[in-house]
Amino acid sequence: MTCYDRRDVGLLLLRLGTGGVLAAHGAQKLFGWFGGGGIEGTGRFMESVGYVPGKQSAMAAGLAEAGGGTLLALGLATPSAGAAAAGAMAGAAALSVPNGFFAQEGGYEYAATLGLAAAGLAVSGPGRLSLDHACGHVLDRGWMVPAALGVTAAVTAVVIGARNRRVRREQEGEQEALFEE
């Protein structure tokens, strides 16, 4: 007989809460559920804030949130799921950085909290009340944690960097040539 301890129950609650919120956010982007814009509306928004191409950016963010969130809630492929969700939240947080930290001022507090919770779950593992545990942790090996977080961090840095450069160029406007040819 297996006895679950409070750590397992705590990780289950954290996974269900964080994963559920992320899955709902992803469903807004992918399907337009819960008042979301779907791929078309979210794609237009993504394009307007510098994530180009918008439709593909909406699809990537929606899949990372919905897929990562669902997998986190289930406790399956936890390193990859947590990393994907954390990367999506880093992209969301990048939009709010100019507004400061607190969400009431339009800041990045909410996205950062979800991202850190997802990353924390990727590192800590899902606990024994999970599909990863039931499957013998075949998708939750120790080496997968740094691999998933490292790849996600690199891709996220490239995407956010490109977006920031694009936004900066638009804000500064195209400079005219000093000399005409």
LUMKOL-676237 format. One record per atom (N, C-alpha, C): x, y negated, z negated; residue in three letters. Coordinates in steps of 0.001 Angstrom, whole numbers, plus 524288, in hexadecimal, padded with zeros to 5 digits. Layout:
# residues N
XYZALA...
//
This chain:
# residues 181
8034A8049580000MET800008000080000MET8037E7FB2480000MET802377F77380366THR805417F2AD803CATHR802A87EE6380098THR805D37EBA57FDA7CYS803DD7E74F7FA89CYS805F57E2397FCE2CYS802827DED07FE59TYR804207D9D780096TYR805037D5F17FC2FTYR809327D2E97FCB1ASP80A397CF0C7F8A7ASP8084A7C9AC7FA6EASP808EC7C5E77F6FDARG806D97C0AA7F82AARG809B37BE1C7FCB6ARG80E907BF8A7FDB5ARG811637BD8380243ARG80EA67BF2780748ARG80D057C41580799ASP80A437C60780C37ASP8050E7C32F80CFBASP802417C267808B8VAL7FD3B7BFAE80911VAL7FE1B7B9F580A83VAL802197B78280840GLY803537B2158098CGLY804D07B16F80F44GLY8080D7B4F78114ELEU809817B4B7816D7LEU804C67B5A481A5CLEU801547B929818D0LEU7FC887BA1181BCELEU7F9487B51281C0ELEU7F88D7B288817A0LEU7F5727ADB681789LEU7F8037A96B81AD4LEU7FD1B7A8DC81A55LEU7FFEB7A4F481D66LEU7FF937A6268233ALEU8002B7AB1B824A5ARG7FFC07ACA882A24ARG7FA4E7ABAD82C40ARG7F64B7AD2882947LEU7F0E87AC6982B1BLEU7EF947A6A282BB4LEU7F1207A37E827E7GLY7EFF179DE58282BGLY7F2E879B2882C7EGLY7F80179BC482C95THR7FB3E7993883088THR7F9F979B4D835F3THR7F9A87A0708366CGLY7F87B7A2D283B74GLY7F3217A15C83D75GLY7EF507A12D839FCGLY7E9FF79FB983B95GLY7E9A979A2B83D9BGLY7EC377968C83AE2VAL7EC357911383C9BVAL7EEF879093841DEVAL7F373793218426DLEU7F655792E28475ALEU7F3357954F84BCFLEU7F0B4799BD84ADAALA7ED8F79C4784EE5ALA7E90F798C18509EALA7E6967961E84CE2ALA7E2507928B84E43ALA7E45178DFC8518BALA7E8CB78BCC85028HIS7EB147878B8533CHIS7EC5878958858C2HIS7EE7278E0885937GLY7EF9D7902585E5CGLY7EAB67911586190GLY7E688792DC85F04ALA7E191793C3861BEALA7DF4778EA0863BEALA7E02978A63860F2GLN7DE7478544862DBGLN7E1177840E86810GLN7E6287851486855LYS7E92A783E186D0CLYS7E7E07879587183LYS7E77F78C9887052LEU7E6C77907F8746BLEU7E128790DB87660LEU7DD6B790B0872CEPHE7D802791D287433PHE7D43878D4D87356PHE7D61478910870FEGLY7D298784B386FD3GLY7CF10785C086B2CGLY7D039789CF8682ATRP7CD1178B0C86391TRP7CE027870785F45TRP7CA6D786AC85BA1PHE7CAE478363856F8PHE7CBD777DA88586DPHE7C96C77BE785CA4GLY7C9F17767385E35GLY7CEE8775328612AGLY7D1BE7791A862CCGLY7D6A5778338659EGLY7D5CD776E186B4FGLY7D9F47756386DE8GLY7D9AC773B187356GLY7DA66777FD87750GLY7DB8677CC0875A0GLY7DCAF780E187958GLY7E1B777FA487C44GLY7E2F9782E28800BILE7E7D17822688307ILE7E7B677CFD88600ILE7E35C77BB588875GLU7E30E776E588B9BGLU7E3B8772098883CGLU7E0897718888430GLY7E0C476CED880CEGLY7E5E076C8387DDBGLY7E7A4770ED87BCDTHR7EC97770E4878FCTHR7F11476FC787CB2THR7F0B4771D088171GLY7F4BC770C48855CGLY7F52776AF88869DGLY7F0B07686588725ARG7F0C5762B58881BARG7F33275FD588382ARG7F1D37617A87EC1PHE7F42275F0387A2BPHE7FA0475FEC87A03PHE7FBA2764BE87AE2MET8013A765FF87AB7MET8043D7629F87E9DMET802157621988338GLU8049C75EE98873EGLU804F77593B88570GLU800D47574D882E7SER800BA751CD88141SER804B87509787CFDSER8065D7548D87A0FVAL80A38753AE875E6VAL80FA87558D87764VAL81050756EB87C64GLY815857581F87E55GLY816ED75DD187EE3GLY8136C7615C87D82TYR81479766E887E5ETYR8129876853883D4TYR816527688088780VAL8151F7694288D03VAL817A876E5588ED1VAL814F377188891E0PRO80F97770FE893BFPRO80BA37722F88F6CPRO8078276F3388F66GLY803BC76F5E88B2EGLY800FB7748E88A7BGLY7FF1F776D088EC7LYS7FC3177BB988E66LYS7FF9A7802588C46LYS804617807D88E30GLN807ED7848D88C55GLN8097978395886ACGLN80A1577EA788543SER80B5177D5C87FD3SER806CB77ED687C39SER8020577DDD87DFDALA7FD6977F4D87AECALA7FD127853687A49ALA7FE387880387E7BMET7FE1878DB687E48MET8024378FC587A85MET806FB78DAC87ADEALA80B3378F7587773ALA809ED78E54871B9ALA808217899587093ALA806CA7883386B31ALA8023A78B818693DALA7FE4878C2E86C7DGLY7F9BB78F4986AF5GLY7FB1B794F0869DFGLY7FE637973486D3ALEU7FFF479CA586C64LEU8036279D3F8678DLEU806EF7998E866B6ALA80A45799CD86215ALA807077995685D1BALA8032F795DC85D2FGLU7FFEA795228588BGLU7FC127999F857D8GLU7F90E79ADE85BE9ALA7F51879EFD85B70ALA7F7A37A45285AC8ALA7FB7D7A57085E0DGLY7FE217AA7D85DB4GLY8014F7AB00858C3GLY804807A704857A9GLY807A67A720852EAGLY804457A74C84E11GLY8001B7A43D84E03GLY7FCA27A42984984GLY7F9DD7A95184899GLY7F7F27AB9F84CCFTHR7F5487B0AE84C5ETHR7F9087B4DF84A75THR7FDB87B4FD84CBFLEU801967B8E184B0CLEU8034F7B8038456ALEU803DE7B30B843D4LEU8052D7B1FF83E56LEU800DF7B3FD83ABALEU7FBFD7B2D983C0AALA7F79F7B490838C2ALA7F7977BA8083831ALA7F8C87BD3183C79LEU7F8E97C2E583C5ALEU7FDDA7C504839D5LEU801EC7C1CF8398CGLY806F47C3A08379EGLY8098C7C73883B84GLY8095F7C5CB84081LEU80B9B7C8F4844ACLEU80F8D7C5B1847B6LEU8142D7C7E68488CALA8186A7C51D84B4AALA8196B7BFE484893ALA819AB7C01484382THR819E37BB618404CTHR81E647B7AF841A1THR8232B7B97E842A1PRO8274E7B5BC84403PRO8260E7B2A5848F9PRO824507B55384D07SER823117B2B5851F4SER81E3A7AF4C8516CSER81A4C7B13584EBFALA815787AE3C84E0AALA816817A93184B05ALA819657A99E846C2GLY81A9C7A4FE843A2GLY81DF07A11B8469AGLY821BC7A3158498AALA8251E79F9C84C94ALA8220F79CCA850D1ALA81EB779F988539BALA81B9679D25857C1ALA81810798E385585ALA8157D79A0A8513AALA812047963184ECFALA8151E7918684CC8ALA819A57928084A72ALA81CE678E3184881ALA81EBB78AB584CF8ALA8201A78D0785167GLY821B3789FB855F0GLY81D5178684857F6GLY818A2788AF85832ALA8142178595859E8ALA813227810A85630ALA813B7781FD8512DMET812D477DD484D59MET81720779B884D84MET81BE377B3F84EE5ALA820107776184F98ALA81EBC773C585421ALA81C9B776028584BGLY81AED772CE85CBBGLY8168A76F1B85B41GLY812F3770E385807ALA80EAE76D8985635ALA810BC7694985292ALA8144976AB784F27ALA81676766F084B78ALA81975762A584E47ALA81C087640885295ALA81F117602885585ALA81BAA75B9B85761ALA816BD75CA985861LEU813337588085A0ELEU812107549A855B6LEU812287567E850E0SER810827535184C6ESER814EE750C884971SER819C4751FA84AB8VAL81E3E74FD9847DEVAL81E28749E184799VAL81CD37471F84BDCPRO81CC77416384B7FPRO818DF73F3A84779PRO8150C74269845F2ASN81114740A78422EASN8128E741C983C8BASN8172C743F283BA4GLY818CE7452B83656GLY8172474A98834BFGLY8179F74BBB82FC3PHE816B0750FD82DC5PHE810F17523B82CD4PHE80E2174ED382A31PHE808F47503C82846PHE804D47506482C8CPHE801897547882C56ALA7FD81755508304AALA7F980750E283064ALA7F86A74E7A82BF2GLN7F48474A4782BD9GLN7F6307459782F17GLN7FB3B7453B83030GLU7FD487411083387GLU7FE7F7431A83903GLU7FCBE747E683A2CGLY7FDD974A3F83F40GLY8032274CE683F7FGLY8056174E0C83AF6GLY80A9E7504C83AB2GLY80AC17562583B8AGLY80F5C7585383AE0TYR8106575DC483C35TYR80FC97619A837B1TYR80DB475FDD8334EGLU80D2C7631082E9FGLU80A707684A82FB1GLU8060C7683583258TYR802EB76CE88333CTYR805C9770CA836BFTYR807CC76EE983B25ALA80AA57725983EBFALA80F827749383C1CALA8122F7716483917ALA816E17734083662ALA8157C7777683268ALA8113D776CC82F9FTHR80FA077AA182BB8THR80E5677FD882E45THR80B5477FBE83281LEU80A147849B8353ELEU80F03787218377ALEU8126A783FB839BBGLY817377860E83BF9GLY81AC078877837ECGLY81B4F785DC8337ALEU81E997880282F4FLEU81C4378CF882CFCLEU8171F78D2682C76ALA8149F791EB82A7FALA815807966B82E50ALA814F47955D8335BALA815CD7996F83750ALA81B7B79B458374CALA81F207979983705ALA824AC79907836DEALA825E979C06831DFALA823B479A6282D83GLY8247F79D1D82892GLY8228D7A2B9828C9GLY81E257A39382B4ELEU81C247A8E982BEFLEU81FA57AC2682F7FLEU821C47A9A88338DALA8256A7AC6F83701ALA82A1E7AE55833EAALA82C027AB1C8305BVAL830A47AC7282D41VAL82F577B062828EFVAL82B1E7AF7A82620SER829D57B2C98219DSER827BF7B81F82325SER8254F7B865827A7GLY822B57BD3582943GLY81D0B7BD248278BGLY81A057C0E18296APRO8145E7C0BF828A4PRO8126B7C32982391PRO815BB7C607820C8GLY813E77C8D981C27GLY811BE7CE2D81DB0GLY810407D120819C4ARG80E6D7D68081ABFARG808D57D6CA81CB0ARG805D47D2A081C07LEU8006E7D29481DFALEU800677D04F82380LEU802F27D31982718SER803A07D11782C65SER803F87D5868304FSER803107D43D8353ALEU803C57D81383958LEU809877D95B83A26LEU80CF47D58983961ASP8128A7D6B2839C3ASP814097DB11835FBASP812447DAA683133HIS8137E7DEA982D51HIS8110F7E3E182EDFHIS80C2C7E3CB8309FALA8097B7E89C83225ALA80C257EB49836C3ALA80EAE7E83983A1CCYS8115A7EA5B83EC0CYS817247EB5983DD4CYS818DF7EB2083913GLY81E557EC31837E3GLY822077E7CB83963GLY820097E313839D0HIS8232F7DE6583AF5HIS826367DEC58401AHIS824027E162843FAVAL826BB7E1C084901VAL827247DC7284BBBVAL823897D8DE84A90LEU823B07D39584CD3LEU825337CF81848BFLEU827987D14684485ASP8290B7CDCE8402FASP82E4A7CF8A83DF1ASP832377CF9684131ARG8377B7D11983F83ARG83A757CC4283DB7ARG83E337CD0383A59GLY841387C8A58384AGLY843DA7C55D83C7BGLY845F57C7CD84085TRP848AE7C4E98449DTRP844EE7C198847DETRP83FE07C2F1847C1MET83C0B7C01384AD9MET83B037BA98848BAMET83BCC7B9D7843BAVAL83ABB7B4BC84155VAL83E547B08784393VAL843867B1118432DPRO846D27ACF384572PRO846597ACA884B61PRO8457C7B11484DECALA844EF7B100853A1ALA8401C7ADE185537ALA83BAB7AF0A852D5ALA836CD7AC5385435ALA837107A68B852D9ALA838FC7A55784E33LEU8394E79FD784CA1LEU83D5879CE784FDFLEU841B279F678512CGLY845BA79CDA8544EGLY843EC79BAD859D0GLY8418F79F8285C62VAL83F9879EAF861BAVAL83B5479A8A861B6VAL837C579ADF85DFBTHR8338E7970785DB5THR835B27919585CAETHR839797911C85934ALA83BC478BFA85811ALA83E56789AF85CF1ALA8411E78CE685FE2ALA843B778AF88649EALA83FC178928868B3ALA83BD778C5C869A8VAL837D978AED86D8AVAL834DF7861686BC1VAL83381785E2866CATHR830A378165864BCTHR833DD77C6A86531THR838E077CBD86406ALA83C4A778238647BALA83C837762D86A1BALA83CCE779B686DD6VAL83CEF7782A8735BVAL837CA77593874F3VAL8336F777E387370VAL82E47775CE874ECVAL82D587707B8726AVAL82E637700586D5BILE82D8E76B0286AADILE83161766EA86CB5ILE836347687886DA8GLY83A10764D186FC6GLY8386A762B587510GLY836927661B87881ALA834C37646687DAAALA83015760C287D27ALA82C8A7620B879B2ARG827F875EB6878CFARG829A475960876C6ARG82D2D7594687308ASN82EEE75448870CFASN831B7750ED874DFASN834E9753538782CARG837817506087C5DARG8338174E2C88031ARG82F9B7514388186ARG82B7F74F8B88522ARG8288474AE5882D9ARG8271674B4A87DE9VAL824317471387B54VAL8278B7422787AF7VAL82C7C742CF879A0ARG8301373E5C8793EARG8309073B9187E7DARG8312073E91882B3ARG8318373C3B887F3ARG82C967393288947ARG8280B73B53887FCGLU8231A738AB88920GLU8229A733A4885F2GLU82451733C78810AGLN823F372F2687DBCGLN827AC72ADF87F7EGLN82C4072C6B88139GLU8301A72894882F6GLU82F07726B68887BGLU82C24729BF88B67GLY82B1472865890D2GLY82FC37299689435GLY82EBA72A2789917GLU832FB72B3389CC2GLU8360E7263489D91GLU83B197267C89CF6GLN83E62721E989DCCGLN83F79721408A397GLN83FAF71C658A526GLU840FC71B548AAA4GLU846D471BD38AB50GLU8486071D0D8B00DALA84DF271D838B146ALA850877182E8B0CEALA855587181F8AEE4LEU85839713358AE6DLEU8598D710E08B3B9LEU85AC27143F8B74FPHE85C52712628BC81PHE858FE7151C8C097PHE85728712328C442GLU85438714908C880GLU857ED716BF8CC7BGLU8567771B128CED1GLU859D971D718D2C2GLU858C271B498D815GLU
//
